[in-house]
Amino acid sequence: MKDYESIHEFDTGILDIANTSGALGERMSEEKLARKILISLPKKFDMKVTTIDKTLNISNMKVDELIGSLQTFELAINDRTEKKNKIIAFISKNDEEDLQCNMDIDESF
């Protein structure tokens, strides 16, 4: 998976590969496909991959469940990133108001 790629795009590519593999006579098990998905995720998913490895039985996990869990995690990451990147806009005064403001400040000192 590429860093800029979404889980949905990645899932589409993985399913294409799995379907092609099945058409060629080698059907991948759900467990094998889930493990391949977890291995190929970028670093930003490391925390989620570790949690899945430690708490869930991958041999019983459906690929759809895994993808759903990863999409939820991706949404949380993206939401947190958007909140950090909010930009504050300032409205500047025109030159006359700035000049008057500066003169008022100078007089008060």
N, C-alpha and C positions, 0 to 999 in steps of 0.2 A: 504494500500500500504506500502511496506517495503522501507526503505531509499535507499537501493541499487538497487531497482527495477526500470526499466525504465517505462515511460508512455505507451509505446507500449506493454510491458509485462503486465502491469496493465490492460490496455484496453482489452487484450485478455482474461484475467481472469474474468473481469466484464461481458464481452459479453457471456462467457460460463455460468456464473451464471444467467444472464438474459434469455438466451435461455432455460436453465434447468427449470427456474421458469415458463416460458411460456409453456413448454412441460407439466408441472404439473398442468396447468390450471390457473395460476395467472400471467397474462401479466403485466409487469411493464411499466408505462408511461415514455415517454422521460424525462419529468420533474422530476419524482421520481428517475430515474436512474442518471440524471445529478446531483441532490442534493446528492445522495449517493456517487457519485464520488468525489464531492467537499469536503464532510465531511471526506472522508477517505484518503485524500492527506497528505503527511508529511509536517512538518513545513517549509521546504524550498519553498513551494508553497503558503504560507500564503498571501504574497503580491498579488499574482495573483488571489487567491480565493476572497480576499477582493475586488479587482478591478472588478471581474466578478459579485459579489453580488451587488455592488453599481451601476454599469453602464449598465449592461445587464439584460434583462428580461428573467430569467431562464425558465419560463413557455413556452416561444416560442423557446428556444434554442434546437437545435438538438445535440445529444450526439456526433456525428461525428465532429461537429463544436467545441464543447468543447474540445474533445480530440486533435484536430488539434491545437487549441490555447495553450493547455497545452504542447504539443510536441514542439511548437515554443519557449515557455518560457523555457522549459528544455534544449533545444539546446543553448539558450542564457546563461543560468546558467553554463552549461558545458564549453562553449567557454570561459567565463570569468574566470572560475576556472583554465582551462588549461593555460591561459595567466599568471595567478598569480603564477603558479607552474613551470614555465620554469626554468631550471637549467642552470647556467653558468658554463662552464667547463674551467679550467685553465690548461695550459700546463706548467709543471715544467721544469726547466733547469736541465742539468745533474750536478753532484757534482762539477766537475772542474769549470764550469761556475759560480755556486753559490759561490764557494770559491773565485774566481777572483773578482766577483761582491762585495762580502763582504770586500775584501781587498781594493778595489777601494773606497768603502764608508768610511772605516776606515781612509784611507789616506786623504780623503777630509775633515774630521773633524779635 
